[in-house]
Amino acid sequence: MKHDVSTLRRRVHALGPRHRGARVPPALRAAIAAYAREERAGGASCGAIAERLGVCSESIRRWARTGPGCDGMAGGLVPVHVVSEAARTLTVWSPSGYRVEGLSIEETAELLRRLA
């Protein structure tokens, strides 16, 4: 559904002066979000969309993330599973001043035996 930017701009203007914390009715917010998603898909920035409509770019960014077809998770966070890997390499300084990096313990021991 194509949204008319001039209609949206008029509806925003009818709300009165825009300031931090100024509320936008849910129906208008949903229409702006749908318009913003269409424009963002076409490559428009949130700042450019916000300037066209007369609202804050942060509001555009936040509203465009919610609604039909969006997961609505705040901040775009997704669950992750963290796996820690045991270090397989190490750095060793020998008494004679050699520095060995990136080898396993066995490889380091063999190298230092050959250098001694």
N, C-alpha and C positions, 0 to 999 in steps of 0.2 A: 504494500500500500504506500503510495507516494504522498508525503506530507508537504503542505504548502508552507514555505518559510514565512511568508508575509502574514498568514493567518496565525501561526504560532507566535510571531513577534508581536502582533496586535494583542493576543491573549496575555502575553507576558506584560506588555505595557499597561494593559488594563488593571493589572494587580497593584499598580502604583510604583513609587520609587523602590529600586532594588538596593538592598543593603545586606550586610552579613546577618544571617539568621532569618531573612525574609522568607516566608513560607510560600510554596507553590503547591496548589491543589493536586492531589494524586492523579486525576484524569489528565491534567495538563502535563504533569511530570512524565506520565506514561507516553503521551504523544511526543514530547520532546525527546525522550529516550529512544523511541522508535525512529524518529527522524535522525537523531545522532548516530544510531547504529548504521542506518543506510548511508549517511555521509561518511562515516569512518570507514565503511567497507569500500567506498570510492576513493579513499586516501585523504580526506579532509582531517585537519587537526582539531582537537577539542577546543583550542583557543579560537580558531576561525569560526567554528560552529557557535561557540558562546557569543562571539562578537555579533554574529548575524542575528541571534535571538535576544540578546540583551541580558544574559545570565552569566554566572561565574563559570569559568572553564572547569574548575574542580567539580562543580555540580554536574556538568555535562559528562565528565569522565565517570563519576560515580553512578549517575542514572543510567548511562549506556551499558553498564556492566550488569544491570538487573533487568528482569522482565522475561518475556517468552524467549526461549532459546538460549538463555544465559543461566549459569549455575547459581548466580547470586551470592557466591561466597565473597565475603568482605576481603578486600585487599588482593584478590586473585590467589588466595592461598589454596594449596592442594596438599593432601596427606602424602607424607613420604616415609620411607622405611630406611633408617640409617644403619649401615653395616660398617663396622670398623674392621679394617684389615690389619693383620699383624705385619709389622715392618719386616721385610725380607732382606733388606740391605742395611748397611751401617757405615759409619765413618770411623776409621781407626787411625790414630797417630802412633807410630812406633817410637821406641826410645831413641832410635838413631835419626828421627825426624821425617820419616816417610809418612805421607798422608794417603790413605787408601779409602776411596768412596765407591759406593754402589755395588759392592760385592757381598756375597753371602758370608757367613762366619767361616764356613769351610774353605771357600775360595780365598778369603783374606788370610787365613792361617797358612794355606799352601803357598801363596805369594810371598808372605813374610819369611817362610822357611827357605824359599829359593833365593831371596835377597840376602839372607844372613850369611 
